Amino acid sequence: MSITLTPQQEAHIAALAARSGRSPADLVTEAVALWEARRDVYAQKDADRPARAAARILELRRGAKLPQGESIKSMIEHGRG
């Protein structure tokens, strides 16, 4: 496989490779592997995100009650006023 890079990108990769003492190909291969590993970790974290959000909402809602004599409708009307 080959990819097309701008001269600035090639220079940047070459400089990074020189500083790390590795070839540009090895550097890019490792960067892609790290990106894939991070992507997989974030995908796993995001998979249960809606369920965690719902659980948190229910937890926050626990014990929250409208004041005596108030209704959702009356609170909406008060907010519009």
N, CA, C and O atoms as a CHARMM CRD file, in Angstrom:
* protein
*
  324
    1    1 MET  N      0.84300  -1.16500   0.00000 PROA 1      0.00000
    2    1 MET  CA     0.00000   0.00000   0.00000 PROA 1      0.00000
    3    1 MET  C      0.89500   1.23700   0.00000 PROA 1      0.00000
    4    1 MET  O      1.97200   1.24500   0.59600 PROA 1      0.00000
    5    2 SER  N      0.43900   2.24900  -0.66100 PROA 2      0.00000
    6    2 SER  CA     1.17500   3.50700  -0.62500 PROA 2      0.00000
    7    2 SER  C      0.18500   4.62900  -0.35800 PROA 2      0.00000
    8    2 SER  O     -0.98400   4.55900  -0.73700 PROA 2      0.00000
    9    3 ILE  N      0.68100   5.65900   0.30000 PROA 3      0.00000
   10    3 ILE  CA    -0.13900   6.82400   0.58400 PROA 3      0.00000
   11    3 ILE  C      0.59000   8.06500   0.08200 PROA 3      0.00000
   12    3 ILE  O      1.81500   8.08000  -0.03700 PROA 3      0.00000
   13    4 THR  N     -0.17500   9.08700  -0.20500 PROA 4      0.00000
   14    4 THR  CA     0.41400  10.32300  -0.69000 PROA 4      0.00000
   15    4 THR  C      0.41100  11.34600   0.44000 PROA 4      0.00000
   16    4 THR  O     -0.62900  11.65100   1.02400 PROA 4      0.00000
   17    5 LEU  N      1.58500  11.86000   0.72800 PROA 5      0.00000
   18    5 LEU  CA     1.73900  12.87600   1.76200 PROA 5      0.00000
   19    5 LEU  C      2.24100  14.16400   1.14400 PROA 5      0.00000
   20    5 LEU  O      2.89100  14.15900   0.09800 PROA 5      0.00000
   21    6 THR  N      1.93300  15.26300   1.80000 PROA 6      0.00000
   22    6 THR  CA     2.49300  16.53700   1.35100 PROA 6      0.00000
   23    6 THR  C      3.97000  16.55800   1.74200 PROA 6      0.00000
   24    6 THR  O      4.38000  15.80100   2.62300 PROA 6      0.00000
   25    7 PRO  N      4.76300  17.39700   1.11500 PROA 7      0.00000
   26    7 PRO  CA     6.17300  17.49500   1.50800 PROA 7      0.00000
   27    7 PRO  C      6.33900  17.84600   2.99800 PROA 7      0.00000
   28    7 PRO  O      7.26500  17.36600   3.65200 PROA 7      0.00000
   29    8 GLN  N      5.44400  18.67800   3.52100 PROA 8      0.00000
   30    8 GLN  CA     5.51800  19.03500   4.94400 PROA 8      0.00000
   31    8 GLN  C      5.24500  17.82100   5.83600 PROA 8      0.00000
   32    8 GLN  O      5.90200  17.64100   6.86200 PROA 8      0.00000
   33    9 GLN  N      4.28300  16.99700   5.44500 PROA 9      0.00000
   34    9 GLN  CA     3.97800  15.79400   6.21900 PROA 9      0.00000
   35    9 GLN  C      5.14100  14.81400   6.17100 PROA 9      0.00000
   36    9 GLN  O      5.50200  14.21500   7.18400 PROA 9      0.00000
   37   10 GLU  N      5.72300  14.65500   4.99200 PROA 10     0.00000
   38   10 GLU  CA     6.88500  13.76600   4.87500 PROA 10     0.00000
   39   10 GLU  C      8.02600  14.25500   5.73900 PROA 10     0.00000
   40   10 GLU  O      8.67600  13.45700   6.41500 PROA 10     0.00000
   41   11 ALA  N      8.28200  15.55500   5.72700 PROA 11     0.00000
   42   11 ALA  CA     9.36200  16.12000   6.53600 PROA 11     0.00000
   43   11 ALA  C      9.09000  15.92200   8.01900 PROA 11     0.00000
   44   11 ALA  O     10.00000  15.60700   8.78600 PROA 11     0.00000
   45   12 HSD  N      7.84400  16.10700   8.41700 PROA 12     0.00000
   46   12 HSD  CA     7.47700  15.92900   9.82400 PROA 12     0.00000
   47   12 HSD  C      7.68900  14.48600  10.26200 PROA 12     0.00000
   48   12 HSD  O      8.25200  14.23500  11.32800 PROA 12     0.00000
   49   13 ILE  N      7.24700  13.54800   9.45500 PROA 13     0.00000
   50   13 ILE  CA     7.43000  12.12700   9.78600 PROA 13     0.00000
   51   13 ILE  C      8.90800  11.77100   9.81100 PROA 13     0.00000
   52   13 ILE  O      9.35400  11.03600  10.69200 PROA 13     0.00000
   53   14 ALA  N      9.66700  12.28100   8.85800 PROA 14     0.00000
   54   14 ALA  CA    11.11200  12.00800   8.82700 PROA 14     0.00000
   55   14 ALA  C     11.79100  12.55100  10.07600 PROA 14     0.00000
   56   14 ALA  O     12.66500  11.89500  10.64200 PROA 14     0.00000
   57   15 ALA  N     11.39200  13.75600  10.51200 PROA 15     0.00000
   58   15 ALA  CA    11.98200  14.34100  11.71400 PROA 15     0.00000
   59   15 ALA  C     11.62700  13.52700  12.95000 PROA 15     0.00000
   60   15 ALA  O     12.48300  13.27300  13.79700 PROA 15     0.00000
   61   16 LEU  N     10.36800  13.11800  13.05400 PROA 16     0.00000
   62   16 LEU  CA     9.95700  12.28800  14.18900 PROA 16     0.00000
   63   16 LEU  C     10.70900  10.95800  14.20400 PROA 16     0.00000
   64   16 LEU  O     11.14200  10.48500  15.25400 PROA 16     0.00000
   65   17 ALA  N     10.85400  10.37300  13.03600 PROA 17     0.00000
   66   17 ALA  CA    11.57200   9.09100  12.93300 PROA 17     0.00000
   67   17 ALA  C     13.03300   9.25800  13.32400 PROA 17     0.00000
   68   17 ALA  O     13.59200   8.41400  14.02300 PROA 17     0.00000
   69   18 ALA  N     13.64900  10.34200  12.87600 PROA 18     0.00000
   70   18 ALA  CA    15.06300  10.58000  13.20900 PROA 18     0.00000
   71   18 ALA  C     15.24300  10.76000  14.71500 PROA 18     0.00000
   72   18 ALA  O     16.20000  10.24700  15.29500 PROA 18     0.00000
   73   19 ARG  N     14.31800  11.49400  15.34800 PROA 19     0.00000
   74   19 ARG  CA    14.41300  11.69400  16.79700 PROA 19     0.00000
   75   19 ARG  C     14.21300  10.40400  17.57400 PROA 19     0.00000
   76   19 ARG  O     14.80200  10.22100  18.64000 PROA 19     0.00000
   77   20 SER  N     13.38600   9.51000  17.04800 PROA 20     0.00000
   78   20 SER  CA    13.10700   8.26800  17.77200 PROA 20     0.00000
   79   20 SER  C     14.07200   7.14800  17.39100 PROA 20     0.00000
   80   20 SER  O     14.08300   6.09000  18.02000 PROA 20     0.00000
   81   21 GLY  N     14.88200   7.38500  16.35400 PROA 21     0.00000
   82   21 GLY  CA    15.84800   6.36900  15.93300 PROA 21     0.00000
   83   21 GLY  C     15.21700   5.21000  15.17900 PROA 21     0.00000
   84   21 GLY  O     15.77100   4.11200  15.14300 PROA 21     0.00000
   85   22 ARG  N     14.06300   5.45300  14.57900 PROA 22     0.00000
   86   22 ARG  CA    13.39100   4.39700  13.82500 PROA 22     0.00000
   87   22 ARG  C     13.17200   4.86700  12.40100 PROA 22     0.00000
   88   22 ARG  O     13.34500   6.04000  12.07300 PROA 22     0.00000
   89   23 SER  N     12.79000   3.92200  11.57200 PROA 23     0.00000
   90   23 SER  CA    12.51000   4.27000  10.18500 PROA 23     0.00000
   91   23 SER  C     11.13100   4.93100  10.12200 PROA 23     0.00000
   92   23 SER  O     10.28700   4.68400  10.98300 PROA 23     0.00000
   93   24 PRO  N     10.90100   5.76600   9.10900 PROA 24     0.00000
   94   24 PRO  CA     9.57800   6.36100   8.96000 PROA 24     0.00000
   95   24 PRO  C      8.46600   5.30200   8.84200 PROA 24     0.00000
   96   24 PRO  O      7.37500   5.48600   9.38200 PROA 24     0.00000
   97   25 ALA  N      8.74200   4.21100   8.14400 PROA 25     0.00000
   98   25 ALA  CA     7.73200   3.15300   7.99500 PROA 25     0.00000
   99   25 ALA  C      7.37900   2.54300   9.35300 PROA 25     0.00000
  100   25 ALA  O      6.20500   2.30800   9.63900 PROA 25     0.00000
  101   26 ASP  N      8.39300   2.28600  10.19400 PROA 26     0.00000
  102   26 ASP  CA     8.13600   1.73000  11.52700 PROA 26     0.00000
  103   26 ASP  C      7.34400   2.71600  12.38600 PROA 26     0.00000
  104   26 ASP  O      6.44300   2.32600  13.12900 PROA 26     0.00000
  105   27 LEU  N      7.69300   3.98500  12.27400 PROA 27     0.00000
  106   27 LEU  CA     7.00500   5.01000  13.04300 PROA 27     0.00000
  107   27 LEU  C      5.52700   5.08100  12.66600 PROA 27     0.00000
  108   27 LEU  O      4.66400   5.14000  13.54200 PROA 27     0.00000
  109   28 VAL  N      5.23300   5.07600  11.37400 PROA 28     0.00000
  110   28 VAL  CA     3.84300   5.14800  10.91300 PROA 28     0.00000
  111   28 VAL  C      3.08700   3.87600  11.29300 PROA 28     0.00000
  112   28 VAL  O      1.92300   3.94300  11.68800 PROA 28     0.00000
  113   29 THR  N      3.73200   2.73000  11.17800 PROA 29     0.00000
  114   29 THR  CA     3.09500   1.46700  11.55700 PROA 29     0.00000
  115   29 THR  C      2.71400   1.47700  13.02700 PROA 29     0.00000
  116   29 THR  O      1.61200   1.06300  13.38600 PROA 29     0.00000
  117   30 GLU  N      3.62200   1.95000  13.88700 PROA 30     0.00000
  118   30 GLU  CA     3.31900   2.01500  15.31800 PROA 30     0.00000
  119   30 GLU  C      2.21600   3.03000  15.60000 PROA 30     0.00000
  120   30 GLU  O      1.35200   2.78400  16.44200 PROA 30     0.00000
  121   31 ALA  N      2.23600   4.16500  14.90900 PROA 31     0.00000
  122   31 ALA  CA     1.20000   5.18400  15.10200 PROA 31     0.00000
  123   31 ALA  C     -0.17600   4.63900  14.74200 PROA 31     0.00000
  124   31 ALA  O     -1.15000   4.89500  15.45000 PROA 31     0.00000
  125   32 VAL  N     -0.26100   3.89600  13.65800 PROA 32     0.00000
  126   32 VAL  CA    -1.54700   3.31800  13.25300 PROA 32     0.00000
  127   32 VAL  C     -2.00200   2.28100  14.27100 PROA 32     0.00000
  128   32 VAL  O     -3.18600   2.22000  14.60400 PROA 32     0.00000
  129   33 ALA  N     -1.08200   1.47200  14.76600 PROA 33     0.00000
  130   33 ALA  CA    -1.43300   0.46400  15.76500 PROA 33     0.00000
  131   33 ALA  C     -1.94500   1.11900  17.04800 PROA 33     0.00000
  132   33 ALA  O     -2.92600   0.65600  17.63000 PROA 33     0.00000
  133   34 LEU  N     -1.28500   2.19800  17.49400 PROA 34     0.00000
  134   34 LEU  CA    -1.74000   2.91300  18.68700 PROA 34     0.00000
  135   34 LEU  C     -3.10800   3.54400  18.46300 PROA 34     0.00000
  136   34 LEU  O     -3.95700   3.52100  19.35300 PROA 34     0.00000
  137   35 TRP  N     -3.32300   4.10500  17.28400 PROA 35     0.00000
  138   35 TRP  CA    -4.61600   4.71100  16.95500 PROA 35     0.00000
  139   35 TRP  C     -5.72700   3.66000  17.00700 PROA 35     0.00000
  140   35 TRP  O     -6.80000   3.90800  17.55600 PROA 35     0.00000
  141   36 GLU  N     -5.45800   2.48800  16.43100 PROA 36     0.00000
  142   36 GLU  CA    -6.45500   1.42000  16.44600 PROA 36     0.00000
  143   36 GLU  C     -6.77100   0.97200  17.86700 PROA 36     0.00000
  144   36 GLU  O     -7.93300   0.73700  18.19800 PROA 36     0.00000
  145   37 ALA  N     -5.74400   0.85200  18.71400 PROA 37     0.00000
  146   37 ALA  CA    -5.95000   0.42900  20.10300 PROA 37     0.00000
  147   37 ALA  C     -6.79700   1.45000  20.84900 PROA 37     0.00000
  148   37 ALA  O     -7.71300   1.07800  21.58200 PROA 37     0.00000
  149   38 ARG  N     -6.50200   2.72300  20.67100 PROA 38     0.00000
  150   38 ARG  CA    -7.28400   3.77000  21.33700 PROA 38     0.00000
  151   38 ARG  C     -8.71100   3.80300  20.81900 PROA 38     0.00000
  152   38 ARG  O     -9.65500   3.97800  21.58900 PROA 38     0.00000
  153   39 ARG  N     -8.86500   3.63500  19.51800 PROA 39     0.00000
  154   39 ARG  CA   -10.20200   3.63800  18.92400 PROA 39     0.00000
  155   39 ARG  C    -11.03800   2.52100  19.53400 PROA 39     0.00000
  156   39 ARG  O    -12.20900   2.73200  19.85100 PROA 39     0.00000
  157   40 ASP  N    -10.45700   1.33800  19.70200 PROA 40     0.00000
  158   40 ASP  CA   -11.17800   0.20800  20.28300 PROA 40     0.00000
  159   40 ASP  C    -11.57200   0.47800  21.73300 PROA 40     0.00000
  160   40 ASP  O    -12.67200   0.12300  22.15400 PROA 40     0.00000
  161   41 VAL  N    -10.67500   1.10800  22.49900 PROA 41     0.00000
  162   41 VAL  CA   -10.97400   1.42300  23.89700 PROA 41     0.00000
  163   41 VAL  C    -12.12600   2.41200  23.96000 PROA 41     0.00000
  164   41 VAL  O    -13.05200   2.22300  24.74900 PROA 41     0.00000
  165   42 TYR  N    -12.09200   3.46600  23.14500 PROA 42     0.00000
  166   42 TYR  CA   -13.17000   4.45500  23.16400 PROA 42     0.00000
  167   42 TYR  C    -14.47900   3.85300  22.66100 PROA 42     0.00000
  168   42 TYR  O    -15.54500   4.21800  23.15600 PROA 42     0.00000
  169   43 ALA  N    -14.42800   2.96000  21.71200 PROA 43     0.00000
  170   43 ALA  CA   -15.64300   2.31900  21.21700 PROA 43     0.00000
  171   43 ALA  C    -16.30000   1.50800  22.32700 PROA 43     0.00000
  172   43 ALA  O    -17.52500   1.49700  22.44600 PROA 43     0.00000
  173   44 GLN  N    -15.49500   0.83100  23.13700 PROA 44     0.00000
  174   44 GLN  CA   -16.04700   0.05100  24.24200 PROA 44     0.00000
  175   44 GLN  C    -16.66300   0.97000  25.29400 PROA 44     0.00000
  176   44 GLN  O    -17.72500   0.67000  25.83900 PROA 44     0.00000
  177   45 LYS  N    -15.99000   2.10100  25.58000 PROA 45     0.00000
  178   45 LYS  CA   -16.52100   3.03900  26.56600 PROA 45     0.00000
  179   45 LYS  C    -17.83100   3.64700  26.08600 PROA 45     0.00000
  180   45 LYS  O    -18.76600   3.81100  26.87000 PROA 45     0.00000
  181   46 ASP  N    -17.90300   3.98100  24.80300 PROA 46     0.00000
  182   46 ASP  CA   -19.09700   4.62600  24.26300 PROA 46     0.00000
  183   46 ASP  C    -20.26700   3.67400  24.09500 PROA 46     0.00000
  184   46 ASP  O    -21.41100   4.11700  23.99500 PROA 46     0.00000
  185   47 ALA  N    -20.00300   2.37500  24.06300 PROA 47     0.00000
  186   47 ALA  CA   -21.07100   1.40300  23.83900 PROA 47     0.00000
  187   47 ALA  C    -22.11400   1.44900  24.94900 PROA 47     0.00000
  188   47 ALA  O    -23.30500   1.27200  24.69400 PROA 47     0.00000
  189   48 ASP  N    -21.67000   1.68500  26.17800 PROA 48     0.00000
  190   48 ASP  CA   -22.62200   1.71100  27.29000 PROA 48     0.00000
  191   48 ASP  C    -22.93900   3.12900  27.75400 PROA 48     0.00000
  192   48 ASP  O    -23.54700   3.31200  28.80800 PROA 48     0.00000
  193   49 ARG  N    -22.54200   4.10800  26.99600 PROA 49     0.00000
  194   49 ARG  CA   -22.75900   5.49900  27.38200 PROA 49     0.00000
  195   49 ARG  C    -24.24100   5.85600  27.56700 PROA 49     0.00000
  196   49 ARG  O    -24.57800   6.48900  28.56800 PROA 49     0.00000
  197   50 PRO  N    -25.13500   5.48000  26.65200 PROA 50     0.00000
  198   50 PRO  CA   -26.55200   5.80000  26.86900 PROA 50     0.00000
  199   50 PRO  C    -27.11200   5.17000  28.14300 PROA 50     0.00000
  200   50 PRO  O    -27.89200   5.80100  28.85700 PROA 50     0.00000
  201   51 ALA  N    -26.72500   3.95500  28.42200 PROA 51     0.00000
  202   51 ALA  CA   -27.21600   3.28600  29.63300 PROA 51     0.00000
  203   51 ALA  C    -26.70400   3.98400  30.88400 PROA 51     0.00000
  204   51 ALA  O    -27.43800   4.12800  31.86200 PROA 51     0.00000
  205   52 ARG  N    -25.44400   4.41800  30.85700 PROA 52     0.00000
  206   52 ARG  CA   -24.90100   5.14400  32.01200 PROA 52     0.00000
  207   52 ARG  C    -25.60800   6.48300  32.19500 PROA 52     0.00000
  208   52 ARG  O    -25.88300   6.89600  33.32200 PROA 52     0.00000
  209   53 ALA  N    -25.90000   7.16100  31.08400 PROA 53     0.00000
  210   53 ALA  CA   -26.60000   8.44600  31.16200 PROA 53     0.00000
  211   53 ALA  C    -27.99900   8.25800  31.74800 PROA 53     0.00000
  212   53 ALA  O    -28.42400   9.03500  32.60400 PROA 53     0.00000
  213   54 ALA  N    -28.69900   7.25100  31.29900 PROA 54     0.00000
  214   54 ALA  CA   -30.04800   6.98600  31.81300 PROA 54     0.00000
  215   54 ALA  C    -30.00100   6.65600  33.30100 PROA 54     0.00000
  216   54 ALA  O    -30.84400   7.12400  34.06600 PROA 54     0.00000
  217   55 ALA  N    -29.03700   5.86700  33.70800 PROA 55     0.00000
  218   55 ALA  CA   -28.91300   5.51700  35.12600 PROA 55     0.00000
  219   55 ALA  C    -28.61800   6.75800  35.95800 PROA 55     0.00000
  220   55 ALA  O    -29.14400   6.90700  37.06100 PROA 55     0.00000
  221   56 ARG  N    -27.78500   7.64000  35.43800 PROA 56     0.00000
  222   56 ARG  CA   -27.44800   8.88000  36.15800 PROA 56     0.00000
  223   56 ARG  C    -28.67300   9.79000  36.27600 PROA 56     0.00000
  224   56 ARG  O    -28.90300  10.38600  37.32800 PROA 56     0.00000
  225   57 ILE  N    -29.44700   9.89600  35.21900 PROA 57     0.00000
  226   57 ILE  CA   -30.66700  10.70700  35.25800 PROA 57     0.00000
  227   57 ILE  C    -31.62900  10.16500  36.31300 PROA 57     0.00000
  228   57 ILE  O    -32.18700  10.92800  37.10100 PROA 57     0.00000
  229   58 LEU  N    -31.81900   8.86100  36.32400 PROA 58     0.00000
  230   58 LEU  CA   -32.71500   8.25900  37.31600 PROA 58     0.00000
  231   58 LEU  C    -32.19700   8.48400  38.73600 PROA 58     0.00000
  232   58 LEU  O    -32.97800   8.71500  39.65900 PROA 58     0.00000
  233   59 GLU  N    -30.88100   8.41500  38.90400 PROA 59     0.00000
  234   59 GLU  CA   -30.28300   8.64500  40.21600 PROA 59     0.00000
  235   59 GLU  C    -30.51000  10.09000  40.66900 PROA 59     0.00000
  236   59 GLU  O    -30.84400  10.33000  41.82900 PROA 59     0.00000
  237   60 LEU  N    -30.33500  11.03500  39.77400 PROA 60     0.00000
  238   60 LEU  CA   -30.53100  12.44100  40.11900 PROA 60     0.00000
  239   60 LEU  C    -32.00500  12.74400  40.40600 PROA 60     0.00000
  240   60 LEU  O    -32.32800  13.58800  41.24200 PROA 60     0.00000
  241   61 ARG  N    -32.87700  12.04800  39.70800 PROA 61     0.00000
  242   61 ARG  CA   -34.30600  12.27700  39.83800 PROA 61     0.00000
  243   61 ARG  C    -34.87600  11.71000  41.14200 PROA 61     0.00000
  244   61 ARG  O    -35.92200  12.14700  41.62100 PROA 61     0.00000
  245   62 ARG  N    -34.17700  10.74600  41.69300 PROA 62     0.00000
  246   62 ARG  CA   -34.64800  10.08100  42.90300 PROA 62     0.00000
  247   62 ARG  C    -34.83100  11.10700  44.02700 PROA 62     0.00000
  248   62 ARG  O    -33.90100  11.83700  44.36800 PROA 62     0.00000
  249   63 GLY  N    -35.99600  11.15100  44.57800 PROA 63     0.00000
  250   63 GLY  CA   -36.26900  12.06800  45.68600 PROA 63     0.00000
  251   63 GLY  C    -36.67800  13.46100  45.24900 PROA 63     0.00000
  252   63 GLY  O    -37.03700  14.28000  46.09400 PROA 63     0.00000
  253   64 ALA  N    -36.63600  13.75800  43.96000 PROA 64     0.00000
  254   64 ALA  CA   -37.04700  15.07300  43.47800 PROA 64     0.00000
  255   64 ALA  C    -38.55700  15.07300  43.30600 PROA 64     0.00000
  256   64 ALA  O    -39.11000  14.28900  42.53400 PROA 64     0.00000
  257   65 LYS  N    -39.20600  15.95600  44.03000 PROA 65     0.00000
  258   65 LYS  CA   -40.66700  16.01400  43.96400 PROA 65     0.00000
  259   65 LYS  C    -41.08200  17.46500  43.75400 PROA 65     0.00000
  260   65 LYS  O    -40.39600  18.39400  44.18000 PROA 65     0.00000
  261   66 LEU  N    -42.20900  17.63400  43.09200 PROA 66     0.00000
  262   66 LEU  CA   -42.76200  18.96700  42.90600 PROA 66     0.00000
  263   66 LEU  C    -43.27900  19.49600  44.23300 PROA 66     0.00000
  264   66 LEU  O    -43.76000  18.72800  45.06500 PROA 66     0.00000
  265   67 PRO  N    -43.18100  20.81000  44.43500 PROA 67     0.00000
  266   67 PRO  CA   -43.75300  21.37100  45.66500 PROA 67     0.00000
  267   67 PRO  C    -45.25500  21.11600  45.73300 PROA 67     0.00000
  268   67 PRO  O    -45.91200  20.95200  44.70600 PROA 67     0.00000
  269   68 GLN  N    -45.78200  21.08500  46.93100 PROA 68     0.00000
  270   68 GLN  CA   -47.21000  20.83300  47.14700 PROA 68     0.00000
  271   68 GLN  C    -48.04200  21.84100  46.35900 PROA 68     0.00000
  272   68 GLN  O    -47.80500  23.04600  46.43100 PROA 68     0.00000
  273   69 GLY  N    -49.01500  21.33500  45.60700 PROA 69     0.00000
  274   69 GLY  CA   -49.91000  22.18500  44.84300 PROA 69     0.00000
  275   69 GLY  C    -49.37300  22.61300  43.48400 PROA 69     0.00000
  276   69 GLY  O    -50.07900  23.29400  42.74000 PROA 69     0.00000
  277   70 GLU  N    -48.15700  22.23600  43.14100 PROA 70     0.00000
  278   70 GLU  CA   -47.56900  22.59600  41.85200 PROA 70     0.00000
  279   70 GLU  C    -47.73900  21.44100  40.86500 PROA 70     0.00000
  280   70 GLU  O    -47.81400  20.27300  41.24700 PROA 70     0.00000
  281   71 SER  N    -47.79700  21.80500  39.59600 PROA 71     0.00000
  282   71 SER  CA   -47.82800  20.79100  38.54800 PROA 71     0.00000
  283   71 SER  C    -46.78400  21.19100  37.49800 PROA 71     0.00000
  284   71 SER  O    -46.31300  22.32900  37.48500 PROA 71     0.00000
  285   72 ILE  N    -46.43800  20.27000  36.64400 PROA 72     0.00000
  286   72 ILE  CA   -45.50100  20.56900  35.56300 PROA 72     0.00000
  287   72 ILE  C    -46.06000  21.70500  34.71500 PROA 72     0.00000
  288   72 ILE  O    -45.33200  22.61700  34.32200 PROA 72     0.00000
  289   73 LYS  N    -47.35400  21.64100  34.43700 PROA 73     0.00000
  290   73 LYS  CA   -47.99000  22.66000  33.60600 PROA 73     0.00000
  291   73 LYS  C    -47.88200  24.04400  34.25500 PROA 73     0.00000
  292   73 LYS  O    -47.58300  25.02600  33.57400 PROA 73     0.00000
  293   74 SER  N    -48.12200  24.12400  35.55700 PROA 74     0.00000
  294   74 SER  CA   -48.03600  25.41800  36.22400 PROA 74     0.00000
  295   74 SER  C    -46.60600  25.95200  36.22700 PROA 74     0.00000
  296   74 SER  O    -46.39100  27.16000  36.13400 PROA 74     0.00000
  297   75 MET  N    -45.63700  25.06100  36.33400 PROA 75     0.00000
  298   75 MET  CA   -44.23000  25.48900  36.30400 PROA 75     0.00000
  299   75 MET  C    -43.83700  25.97800  34.91600 PROA 75     0.00000
  300   75 MET  O    -43.07600  26.93600  34.78300 PROA 75     0.00000
  301   76 ILE  N    -44.35200  25.32200  33.88900 PROA 76     0.00000
  302   76 ILE  CA   -44.08900  25.76500  32.50900 PROA 76     0.00000
  303   76 ILE  C    -44.67400  27.15500  32.29700 PROA 76     0.00000
  304   76 ILE  O    -44.02200  28.04100  31.74400 PROA 76     0.00000
  305   77 GLU  N    -45.91800  27.33300  32.74800 PROA 77     0.00000
  306   77 GLU  CA   -46.57300  28.62700  32.57900 PROA 77     0.00000
  307   77 GLU  C    -45.81600  29.70900  33.34500 PROA 77     0.00000
  308   77 GLU  O    -45.66900  30.82900  32.85700 PROA 77     0.00000
  309   78 HSD  N    -45.34200  29.37900  34.52900 PROA 78     0.00000
  310   78 HSD  CA   -44.57800  30.33900  35.31600 PROA 78     0.00000
  311   78 HSD  C    -43.29300  30.72600  34.58200 PROA 78     0.00000
  312   78 HSD  O    -42.90100  31.89300  34.58200 PROA 78     0.00000
  313   79 GLY  N    -42.64300  29.74700  33.96200 PROA 79     0.00000
  314   79 GLY  CA   -41.41100  30.01000  33.22200 PROA 79     0.00000
  315   79 GLY  C    -41.63100  30.86600  31.99700 PROA 79     0.00000
  316   79 GLY  O    -40.74500  31.62000  31.59600 PROA 79     0.00000
  317   80 ARG  N    -42.79800  30.75800  31.39900 PROA 80     0.00000
  318   80 ARG  CA   -43.12200  31.55800  30.19900 PROA 80     0.00000
  319   80 ARG  C    -43.48600  32.98900  30.56000 PROA 80     0.00000
  320   80 ARG  O    -43.37700  33.89500  29.73300 PROA 80     0.00000
  321   81 GLY  N    -43.91300  33.18600  31.78600 PROA 81     0.00000
  322   81 GLY  CA   -44.44700  34.47400  32.21000 PROA 81     0.00000
  323   81 GLY  C    -43.43000  35.50600  32.36000 PROA 81     0.00000
  324   81 GLY  O    -43.75000  36.64100  32.71400 PROA 81     0.00000
